[in-house]
Amino acid sequence: MKKFILPLAVLLLATPAWATVAITIVDEGSGVARIDYNVTGEPNKVRAFALDVTVDSGATILEISDFLVGESIAPTLGYGIGPASFRDFVAVDPVTGEPDWSDPNYTILADPCDPGALGGLGTGGVTIEAGALYYPTGDTSPNAPGPSGTICKLKVDITCKMSIAENAIRGGIVLTDPAAAPTVDVATGATEVDITVGVAVCFPATPEYASQYADFMAYRDTGVDPDCWCSAYQCDGDADGATQGFKKERVMTNDLVILSANWKKLITDPTINPCADLDHKSQGFKKERVMTNDLAILVANWKKTDAQLAGDCPRPD
């Protein structure tokens, strides 16, 4: 065990050439956030990260995934040494000195009981402690992690803002040259990102779709799934997402049945099928979602095949 613990302890406790290390959060949708790093400047590699990740709005960090486990060995490179988990969950063969990484409890998160560490999974903050061990040990080693990549992914339970910062108590960011202090890029705003939960990323959130996107989200807020809005023919009357008949007509009686079943329903109606909302708009004083404008779209495209339709739904407002 000393073979693995001592080099890592030196790396994490060393005084943290001139390289710039950018840490970014990428919202992957469905509550998953990807934690990436990128090193520019001098050719020093990052040897270890100690980072605090926090979320607001009462959110909880539920899971950590997509992290390397163990040594960095080509072609699987990265930061797979978690000191706390190594201590608690990795057994080392007393004869060969080889570690057993198979315990499913192993992560690259700090133990919440360790000095300076955040609360851990199930709370609003975790401390990532991720080091790299590889041989040969130099920056040019084929087993050294690359200048950019993913450290891990985290999953949250509700939509929130996620923030990330160095944890100086646990060692911060350490380069392969322990005397060199990296510049950590936290000023771009990329380390403070809105993480969305349960949002279908298929529907555009750009300004030209603003009105439809707002209604798309309104459906989601009521617990109704409007993902059919992303289908290529839905806005032309394809409410069932399928062709019908010998000629494979895209807009046909099955679509009319769906539209009829949802006639004059409101967005707050838990039985509404948003696939019948062809124009993605409300209509009338009561703001009914399925009304004459939707019927007009279906009639205009009645019995048309894929070849007769543009297939470019959704369209801008």
Secondary structure, DSSP 4 states (H G I P E B T S, - for coil): -HHHHHHHHHHHHS-----EEEEEEEEEETTEEEEEEEEESSSPPEEEEEEEEEE-TT--EEEEES---B--BTTB-S-BB-HHHHHHH-EE-TTT--EE---TT--SBPPTTSTT----TTSSEEEEEEE---SS-STT-TTSPPSEEEEEEEEESS-EEEEEEE-TTTT-EEESSTTPPPEEE-SSSTTEEEE-SS--TTS--SGGGHHHHHHHHHHHHTT---GGGGSTTGGGT-SSSS-BTTTTBSSSHHHHHHHHHTTT--TT-TT--GGG-TTSS-BTTTTBSSSHHHHHHHHHTTT-BGGGS----S---
